[in-house]
Amino acid sequence: MAMIIDRFEGEFAVVEVDGKKTIDIPKKNLPVEAKEGDVLQSRDGKYAIDREETNRLRAEANKRMDDFWS
């Protein structure tokens, strides 16, 4: 299951799940450094940032933008 932080609204993170739906996760349940675009992993009810996947998706998005504007 892919979970990506879409945005923050008040005390919640709006998280896109599998590109199909969104769920609200209390910010207090996320790592303090979590930000928009981070990919989350959930283990035993705790959330962690998947740095490798986050970096891969950001690089892919940057490449698409570069290709679009060139």
PyMOL commands that set and color helices and strands:
alter all, ss='L'
color gray80, all
select helices_A, chain A and resi 27-29+51-69
alter helices_A, ss='H'
color red, helices_A
select strands_A, chain A and resi 3-9+12-17+21-26+39-43+46-49
alter strands_A, ss='S'
color yellow, strands_A
deselect
rebuild
show_as cartoon
